[in-house]
Amino acid sequence: MVRKPARSKPGRANLVDPEQRRQLIEACAFFRADRFRPVEPGHYRRQDLQDAEADIDSVLGRRGKRRKR
């Protein structure tokens, strides 16, 4: 009998730990902000962080799993 390989659940291949996710969000927020105005690392707006979080979560497959702050 030939067994098929087990299917992984969607999004499972892209799991990252919370610290890696936070770093990705901060980097994305910086580059989003820098695209529109001069900015230094760590000096982006709340909206930049929210947009970056949505971008990163869509890439990681975490649709609808937004964290509360």
Secondary structure by P-SEA (a helix, b strand, c coil): cccccccccccccccccaaaaaaaaaaaaaaaaaaccccccccccaaaaaaaaaaaaaaaccccccccc
